[in-house]
Amino acid sequence: MRVLLTLVALVVAAFLLFVTVVRPAVERGGWKELGFVIVVFVVVLLAERWARTR
């Protein structure tokens, strides 16, 4: 049952990510804007990790 719940959560999260981030970014600014969103996301994650190690 736990595996099923995990798979359902994964599918829902992936769908929401696609609908709210990927599709609007590509429609509005093309692949460059999507790349920018990804870069910002990675920078935030790296900054958070750096802040935790301090």
SULDAGI-V227760 format. One record per backbone hydrogen bond with DSSP energy under -0.5 kcal/mol. NH is the residue of the N-H (numbers start at 1). CO is the residue of the C=O. Records with the same first field share a line. If there is no record, write none. Layout:
BEGIN
NH = CO, CO
END
This chain:
BEGIN
5 = 1
6 = 2
7 = 3
8 = 4
9 = 5
10 = 6
11 = 7
12 = 8
13 = 9
14 = 10
15 = 11
16 = 12
17 = 13
18 = 14
19 = 15
20 = 16
21 = 17
22 = 17
23 = 18
25 = 21
26 = 22
27 = 23
28 = 24
29 = 25
30 = 25, 26
32 = 29
33 = 29
34 = 30
35 = 31
36 = 32
37 = 33
38 = 34
39 = 35
40 = 36
41 = 37
42 = 38
43 = 39
44 = 40
45 = 41
46 = 42
47 = 43
48 = 44
49 = 45
50 = 46
51 = 47
52 = 48
53 = 49
54 = 50, 51
END
